[in-house]
């Protein structure tokens, strides 16, 4: 069976090279726009996950101080290559929970700042000082930011 149009010319069975090129270019444009959005969404989720992890560690410090009836120390250590958050007993001989290394969470160096290098949480539910930890990451000229605040009375919230 032959494909013949009404004008007597044979009809084509496939696509021309020009049609294929237009489709490939359109797919490339759509994928580049989607890639930028996915990258931003992943960065935002990293910041949110880091803030949630910090909140959990700070709340755990209050719980462990009350349960063990001994003061807990929350230490925020910074160096040129890493920043960690660790909950220990007052003399530092026992660590509670897993210390948070922000590089493992996918945050670049320098994206986490702290208002204090360490505080003590007492068994009565009070702390020696307030603590504010800010996470800010810029990706594609968009700033993703979260702040974790801990009051002296034990309230921990993500802003």
MARVEX-251383 format. One record per residue: x, y, z of N, C-alpha, C in turn; residue in one letter. Coordinates in pm, whole numbers, plus 50000, padded with zeros to 5 digits. Example, Ala and Ser with C-alpha at 12.3 -4.5 7.8 and 13.67 -1.06 7.14 Angstrom:
<rs>
513194943150780512304955050780513204967050780a
512854977550708513674989450714512905000350787s
</rs>
This chain:
<rs>
500844988250000500005000050000500885012450000x
500645021049910501415033449898500635045049956x
501405054150021500795066350073500885077149966x
499725081049912499705091149806498695101849846x
499125114349840498215125249875497315128349756x
496385137549775495425140749671496075147849552x
497295153349573497955160149463498895150949387x
498935138449428499765128949357501175127749410x
501495134649518502825133749578502795123349689x
503915117049713503995107449822504035114449956x
503285109250053503295114750188504515109450263x
505025117450357506215113350434505815103950546x
506735094950584506485085650693507115090150825x
507955099950831508685103750953508755118650972x
509695122651056509885136851086511145141751016x
511145154450982512335160150921513355163551031x
514575165750990515635169351084515315182551154x
514705191751083514375204851141513315203251251x
512315194851229511285192651331511885186351457x
512775176851438513425170451552514285180451629x
514975189251559515825199351622514995208951705x
513855213351657512965222351731512475215551859x
512095203051852511605195751969512715194252073x
513925190952030515045189352123515375202652191x
515335213652119515605226752177514535230452279x
513265227952247512185230852342512325222452469x
512665209852456512865201352574514035206552657x
515095210952595516245216552667515885228952745x
515075237752687514655249952757513795246552878x
512865237452863511995233452975512825226953086x
513775218553051514595211853152515505221553226x
516015231753158516875241353226516075249553327x
514855253353295514005260653390513655251653508x
513315239253482512965229853589514175226853677x
515365226053620516575223253697516885234053798x
516695246653761516925257653854515955256953971x
514715253853943513715252854051513985241054143x
514395229954088514695218154169515905220954258x
516915227554205518105230954283517745240054400x
516915249954377516475258854484515655251754589x
514815242754545513985235054638514845225954726x
515875219954667516765211354745517535219454849x
517985231354813518695239954908517785244055022x
516555247654990515595251555092515325239855188x
515195227855137514955216155222516155213055311x
517375215455261518565213555345518555223055464x
518205235555438518165245555545517085241955647x
515915237855601514825234155691515205221855773x
515835212055710516245199955783517295203155888x
518245211855856519275215655953518655222956072x
517695231956046517035239156155516255229556244x
515595219856185514845209956263515765201356348x
516915197756294517885189756368518455197556486x
518745210256465519245218656575518165219956683x
516935222156643515845223356740515725210656824x
515815199156761515725186456833516865184856933x
518085188456894519225187356985519065196657106x
518585208757084518425218057195517325213457290x
516225208257236515155203057321515645190757399x
516485182657335517035171057403517915175157520x
518635186257508519495190957618518645193957741x
517495200357722516605203157836516055190157895x
515665180857810515105168157858516155160157935x
517375159557884518425151957951518845158458083x
518845171558090519175178358215518145174958322x
516885174858286515835171558382515855156858420x
516075148158323516055133758349517235129458436x
518435134158402519635130058475519895138458600x
519145149158615519315158358729520745163458741x
521285166858627522605173058624522645182858506x
523405193558518523475203458409524065197458281x
523545202158169524035198158037524675210357971x
525725207757896526395218557824526105217057675x
525655227757614525445228157469526595236257411x
527455229757336528645236257281528535237557129x
528745249557081528785252256938530235255456905x
530905246456833532305248456800532435251756652x
533295261256624533515265356485535005264556455x
535295260656334536655260956282536565265456137x
537705266156072537695270755933537035260755839x
537005248055879536455237955789535125232155832x
534725233855959533495227456005532905234956124x
531635232256149530935237556265530095226256322x
530185224056453529445213156515528665218156635x
527595210956666526765213556784526755200656864x
527135201556993527265189557074526655191957212x
525925181857261525335182357395526105172557483x
526715177757590527495169357682527075172357825x
527575163857919527385167458058528335178958089x
528245184458209528945196858238530455195958221x
531065184658259532515183558246532945178258108x
531995174858021532295170757885532715156257870x
532535148157975532985134357968531995125157897x
530735129357885529735120957819528935129357719x
528815124157597528065131057491526695124657477x
525665133057467524295128257450523845130957308x
523245120957245522825122457106524035122157014x
523805124956890524865125356791525255139856767x
526535143456781526925157156749526595160556604x
526115172556582525715176856448526915183156378x
527295177656264528285183856178527515189756060x
527525202856048526705209455947527175206655805x
528425202855789528905199355655528235186455607x
527975177155699527305164655664525865167355618x
525255177655673523895181355633523835188255497x
524975190355434525005196255300525055211455301x
525435217455413525515232055420526955236455397x
527155247055320528525251655296529145257855421x
530465258155426531185263955538530835278755550x
530575283355671530245297355694528775300555683x
527935290855656526505293655641525765293055774x
526415288455881525785287456012526515296656109x
525755305556174526335314456274525595312756406x
526325315056515525755313156647525985325556731x
525035328656820525165340256907526085337457026x
526315324757057527135321057171527855308057139x
529025306057198529775293757172529335282357261x
528635285257367528165274657454527315279957568x
526365271857611525515275357724525355263057812x
524885265257932524615254358025523125253758052x
522555241858042521145239558071521065232658207x
520325238658299520225233358435519025224158450x
519045215158551517955205658569516605212058600x
516595224258653515335230858685514635236458561x
515235234858442514605239258319515045252758268x
516025258758334516535271558290517925269858230x
518315279658149519635279458086520435291558131x
521735290858114522595301858157522455314158068x
522005312357945521875323557851520945319257738x
520555328857655519785325557535520745321457425x
520235314457327521055309957215520275311857086x
520935317456988520335319256856521315314056751x
520845304656671521675299056564520995302056432x
521705308756341521135312656213521785304656101x
520945299556012521395292255893520985300355773x
521935304255690521595311855570522465307155454x
521795303455346522455298555226521915306255107x
522805311155022522395318154900522645309054780x
521605307154700521715298854579520965306154467x
521655308554356521065315554241520485328954283x
521225336354363520875349554415519575349654497x
519175338054552518025337154642518555332854778x
518145339854884518605336955019517595327955090x
518075316455136517265307155215517775308255358x
516865311455452517315314655586516345309155690x
516895303755799516125299355916516935303056040x
516235306256148516875309256275516245300556382x
517085294256463516625286356576516945294356702x
515915297356780516105305256903515745296957024x
516575298057125516315291057250516325301557360x
515235301857437515155311457547515795305757671x
515965313957772516525309057899515565299757971x
514275300657940513275292558007512985279357935x
513695276457827513565263657762512715263257638x
512245274457591511445274357468512375274757347x
512215264857261513035263957140512095264857021x
512375274256931511515275356812512335279256691x
511815275456575512435278656447511675290256386x
512395300556352511755312456292512115313056145x
</rs>
